[in-house]
Amino acid sequence: GVAGFVADAQGTGTTMYLAPHSAPFAPSFGPHSRALHAAGGAIELGRGAGLASLRRDIDTAVDLWDAQRLGVGQYTRAVLDALAHP
């Protein structure tokens, strides 16, 4: 088996990396992790629109706004509401 990854919405980083027991687990991090994973032989997964929320990486305030626009879970919503109304 080989490792796989999901690229972030910008297409340069990654939001998920996985590997079967038979493959080495060698995740990369940072803004160029997509290229590093691909160069290491990992297969890119989830290029379809069905994984839009998984491709969201929250690194900036703009990223957080985009995620809220797409929809966040109940626990994330509760934290955001608590921060907005201390």
C-alpha positions in Angstrom: 0.0 0.0 0.0 0.9 3.6 -0.4 0.3 6.8 1.6 -2.4 9.3 0.6 -3.1 12.9 1.4 -5.8 15.6 0.9 -4.5 19.0 -0.3 -5.7 22.2 1.3 -8.0 24.6 -0.5 -5.1 26.7 -1.7 -3.5 23.6 -3.3 -0.1 24.0 -1.6 -0.5 22.4 1.8 -2.3 19.4 3.2 -5.1 18.8 5.7 -4.9 15.0 5.9 -2.2 12.4 5.5 -2.8 8.7 6.0 -0.8 5.5 5.4 -1.6 1.8 5.7 0.5 -0.3 8.1 2.5 -1.5 5.1 3.7 2.0 4.2 6.0 4.3 6.1 4.2 7.1 7.9 6.1 10.2 6.9 3.8 13.3 7.1 5.1 16.7 6.1 3.9 20.1 7.4 3.8 23.6 6.2 2.8 25.6 3.1 4.6 23.2 0.7 3.6 19.9 2.2 1.5 18.9 -0.8 4.5 18.9 -3.1 6.6 17.1 -0.4 3.9 14.3 0.0 3.6 13.9 -3.8 7.4 13.8 -4.2 7.5 11.1 -1.6 5.1 8.9 -3.6 1.9 9.6 -1.7 -1.3 9.7 -3.8 -3.5 12.8 -3.7 -7.1 12.0 -2.6 -10.4 13.9 -2.6 -10.1 16.3 -5.5 -13.9 16.4 -5.9 -16.2 19.0 -4.4 -17.5 16.5 -1.8 -14.5 17.2 0.4 -14.6 21.0 0.4 -14.9 21.2 4.2 -12.0 18.7 4.6 -9.8 20.8 2.4 -10.2 23.8 4.8 -7.1 24.5 6.7 -7.5 27.2 9.4 -4.3 29.2 9.4 -5.6 32.8 9.3 -8.7 34.8 10.3 -9.8 34.8 6.7 -9.6 30.9 6.7 -11.8 30.9 9.8 -14.3 33.1 8.1 -14.4 30.9 5.1 -14.9 27.8 7.2 -17.8 29.5 9.1 -19.4 30.4 5.7 -19.2 26.7 4.7 -20.6 25.6 8.0 -18.9 24.4 11.2 -19.9 21.8 13.7 -21.9 22.5 16.9 -18.8 22.5 19.2 -16.9 24.9 16.9 -19.9 27.1 16.7 -20.3 27.2 20.5 -16.6 28.2 20.9 -17.0 31.0 18.3 -20.2 32.2 19.9 -18.5 32.3 23.3 -15.5 34.2 21.9 -17.8 36.7 20.2 -19.9 37.3 23.4 -17.7 36.9 26.5 
